[in-house]
Amino acid sequence: MCSAEPINCFPVLVNILSNTFLRLFNSTARIRVWSEPFYNTQSPELKSDIFFICLTYMLILAAGLPPHFAVSSMEDYKVKSM
């Protein structure tokens, strides 16, 4: 019926239960439940913008990490913490 992941299994379970209760009460209506756990972007421009924002963030992060480690090891050297 569904995969083992709870994010996919819960909507299927809700659908089965709700349709079962509707059949018990002799209703002809049916309830459809679907799950889309991740936001789906169709626009290539939006995907490109998100990519460049993430790339810029990663470049800034990558530029800031090595000095952090260098300063940390220099502080250790000054206090002779070996």
HELIX and SHEET records of a PDB file:
HELIX    1   1 PRO A    6  LEU A   24  1                                  19    
HELIX    2   2 PRO A   44  VAL A   79  1                                  36    
END                                                                             
